[in-house]
């Protein structure tokens, strides 16, 4: 995921969904997915159909999670034979990888860790209808022609089941002017799993976004000691799937 430059052409469908509002590109991902913020407080995502997750699935997850934790409210959902789109309310704060927070990595990493812990503590496992466990993730790879190495097919014993974000990379935490987390976005894979499935990805993401040396800060902000076995396993599973 990266921040597009001003030369990005706004797709016709985004212009249609904006309904006269001005739009600013926010990110573009490796699959060709695009996101735009409107000047009337909305967020528009448009992208090709994806075998791993869908905007319809994300909309379901947001509709469930919004009662428990700050996540966007769904305003509009649709698709055609090639693309899908999702319109949500814009949440307060900037992405943890906004240039402002890239310049303040310690504040950003602490906010990501604290926000992830708050998310895990807020979402009720027993009420969650979605699964993001290892077996489910491996099964999901079958339709995408991905072969998971045999050594990753058996996970370490579960430490603590939580409702995981499913893509706990730093960009998906929003941070307010006070340096504290405000909300989470992009919950298309949300589901029940060992908390280390999220923690490992968040820790790994600190290196991608802020450079080496921030994993311990992330873990301390979450409030947990390093578990090298689970960190290694869930990082490798993420990279494999």
N, C-alpha and C positions, 0 to 999 in steps of 0.2 A: 504494500500500500504506500502511495506517495501523494504529495500535494501537487496537483496539476498547475501549470503556469497559465498566464492570461491568454495564451494562444489557443486554448482548448475551445473547440466549437461546441456550442450547446445543442444537444440533440433536439429534434423537433418535438419528441414526446415530452421532454422536460419542459420545453416552452409551453406546451399545451397544459401540462399539469400545474405549471406556475400560475396560469390564469392571470397574466398581466403583472405579476410581481417580478421584481428584479432578482436574478439568481447569481450566486457566486460559487464556483467549483470548490469543493472541500477536499475530495480525495479521488484517486483512481487506483484500482487494484490490479493484480496480475491477471485476472480473468476478463478484464475490460469493463468491470463494473464502475459506475460513476456515482458520486454523491454531490448534491448541491444544497446550499442553504438559501432560502428566499428571504427577502427583506420584510416579509409579513409573519415571520415566526414559524416557518415550516422547513422540513428537511426532505428532499426528494432523492430517492435512490433508484437507479436504472441499471439493469445489467442483463447479460445473456443467461439463459436457463442453465442452472448449475446442478449437477448430479449429487453434490455433497449436501448442500442446504438450499432452501428456497425462501423467497420473501413471504410466501404463504405460511411456511413453517415458522418464520420469524414473527410474523404478525400474531400467530397463535400464542407463541411464547411471550411476546410483549403483553398481550391481552391478559395472560395469566399473571405475569410478574408485576404488573403495574400496581396491583393492590398491596404489594409488600415492600417495594423498593423503588427509588427514582429511576424510571426508564421511560422512553418516549411513548406517548399515546398514539395509536394508529389512527390515521385520518382517511387513508385511501389505499387500496390494493388492487392490482390488476396485472394482466399479462396477455401475450399473444403467442404465436408459434415460435418466436425467436427470443423474445425478451420478457422480463417481468419488471414491475415497478412497485415501489412502496413509498407512501407519503406519511410522515409522522410529524408531530409537533417538535420543534427545536427545543432542546433542553438547555438550561443555563450552564455556562462554563465553556472552556476551550479544551480540545483534545490534548491529552498529555504529551503529544508530539507536536503541538503547535510551536512555532519558533520561540514564542515566549517561554515555554516550559523546557524546550531543548536547551535554552540558555540557563535554566535553573534545574539541573538534573536531580539534585538531592531532594528538592521540594517535590518535583514530579514523581520520583520513584516512591517516596513516602506516601504520597497521595494514592498512587496505584495500589500499594500494599494495603493501606488502611481501607481503601474502597473495596478491594477484593474480600477482605475479612468481613466487612460490613454486609456485603452481598451474601456471602455464605451464611452469616448468622441470621439474616433476615428472611431468606426464602425457605419455606417449610418443606422438608424432604417428603414427609408423609402425604402431602397434598399435591405433589408435583406429578403430572402425567407424562413427563418426558424423560427419556433415558439417554445418557451419554457415557455409559459404562464401556469398558474395554471391548466386550463381546459385540455390543451394538456398533461401536466405531469400526471394528474390523469387518463386520458384516456389511457396513456401508461402503467399504472399499471395493466390494465385489463388482458393483455396477460401474466402477471407474477404472477397471483394468489395473488395479494396484495390488501387488502381492506383498503382504506383510510378512517380514522375516519370522521364521518359526520361533526364534528366541523371544519375540515380543508378544506371542500369543497367550502367554500366561503372566498375569500381572502380579506384582507384590500384594500381600494381604492388604485389605482396605484399612487405611488409618481411620478416616472419618468420612462417612457419606454426607455429601452436601448437594445442594442444587448448584451445579457449576455454570459459569458463564458460557463456556464452550469455545470461546476465543478471547482469552484473557490477556491478549497482547496489549501493551501500553496505550496504543491509539484509542482503545475502546473505553477508557476511563476519561471522563470530563473533569476539569479542575476549575474552581472559581477563583476570583481575584485574590481571595485570602489564602490560596495555596492548598485548600482542602478539596477533596473529591466532591462532586455534585451529582453525578449520574453515571450510568453505564449505557452503552449503545452497542448495536450489532450483535444481538443475542440469537442469531439464527440456529445455533447448535446447543442452546441451553438445555440442561438435563442433569439427572442425578448421576453422580460419579464420586470417586474418591477426591477429596479436596486437592490432593497433590497433582491431579490432572490439570487443574487451573494454575496452581502455584508454580509448577515447573515451567509452564508456558509464559507466565508473567515474568518469572525470573529470567528466562532465556531472552525474552523480548527486551529487557533492559539493556542487554549487550547490543542488540540490533539498533536500538534507538538512541542510546546515550553513551555507548562505548563500554569497555570492560570495567569490572570492579563494582557493579551496583547490585549484584544478587543478594549479598548479605544485608544491604540496606532494605531491599524489598522484603526479605524474610523477617527482619526485625520489625518493620512496619506492620506486617501481617500479624506478628506475634507468635512466631514459631521458630524452633531451632532447625537447622538444616538436616534433611534426611537424604543422604547422598544416594541411597538405592532408589528411592522413589523419584527423586529429581532426575537421575539418569534415565530411568525407565520411561517416564512420561515425556521427557524431552525427545527420546528416540522414537517413541510412539507417534508423537506429533510430527516429527520429520518424515516418518514412514507413511503416514496416512494423509 
